[in-house]
Amino acid sequence: MINPIDSLGVLDSIEIKNSMSKQKEFEEILDEAVDKKDDEGLKQTCKDLESVMVSMVIKNMRATVPKDGLYGDSLGTDVFTSMLDEEYAKEISDAGGFGLADILYKQLSNK
């Protein structure tokens, strides 16, 4: 049977594996914050989740822009762009983002 991750490009495969590990990590942190009634930890975890979602939006937006020849098309450029997008997402989330973190926090803090 063909492994769908192996048929992807190197960067896509790495991103999928990182996302899966981040998801498991997020679930563990979230459960711990809810169990211990750690409001600051819960707020930060909600911001982190919003940051991941904003990063996905930015990545999909960037995919719609045609590549130009100015910077070349290399693995290094792709890695740098991916890292830059993640930092943009963190900054957007820290600045208030889409409001998703607040909604998640309100919902999860009621448990």
N, C-alpha and C positions, 0 to 999 in steps of 0.2 A: 504494500500500500504506500502511496506517495504521501509524504509528510508535507502539509500545506506551508509550513514555515520554511522548509528547505527550498521551496520553489520561489520564494520571494527574494528580493535583493538583500544584500548584506545589511544595509541600514534598516530596512523594514523588519528584518528578522530580529535585529538587536532591539529595536523599539518595541516590538511585540513582547519579547522576553522581559524587557525592563518594565513594561506596563503590567505584566502578570505579577512580577515580584512586588511592584509598587502597590498593586491592588491587595495582595495578601498582607503587606505591611500596613496599609491603610486600615484594613479591617481589624487587625490586631490592635493598632493604636486607638481606633475608634471604640472598640469594645472595652479596652482598658480605661479610656477617659470616661465613658458612660458609667462603668462599674464603680470607679473611684470618685465620681462626681467632680472630676477635674474640669472646671469651666474653661480655663485658659488652654488646656490641652485639647479640649473639644473644639474651641474656637479656631485654634491653629490647624487642627486636622481638617476642619471644614474649609478653611482658606486653602489648604494644600489640595484638597479635592477640586475646588473651584479653579485653582491654578492649572491642574492637569486638564480640566475641561477647556479652559481658555486656550491652553497650548494646542489642543486638538483643533480648535476653531482656527487659530492662527496658521497651523500647518496646512489645513484644508484651504484656507484663503490663499496662502502662498502658492499652493499647487495650481491655482487658476491663472497665475501670472506667468506668461511665457518667459523662458530663460533667455537672457541676452548674452552676447559673447564678451561682455566687459570683464567679468570675473572668471570666466572659464567654467568648465563643467567637470569638477573633480570630487573625489570622495572627501577631501579636506574642506572644500567649500560647503558641501552638503552637511558635514558634521558641524562646522562652525555655525551655519544657518540654523540648524536644529537646536544647538545650544543657545543661540541668541534668542530664538523663539521661546524657549523655556524660560529664559530670564525675563523677557517681555511679559510672559504670562504671570510670573511671580509678582512683578511690579504692578501689573493691572489688578491682580487679586488683592495685593496689599493696599492698593489705593481705593478699594471698594468694589472693584470688578463689576460683575453683572448683578450682584446682590444674591447670588446663589449660596454663598457661604453663610450669610445671615439667615436665609430661609432654612437651610439645613440645620444650623445651630439651634434655631427656635424649635424646630421639630424634634431634634434629638435630645435637647435638654429637658423636654417634657416627660421623658421616660423615667 
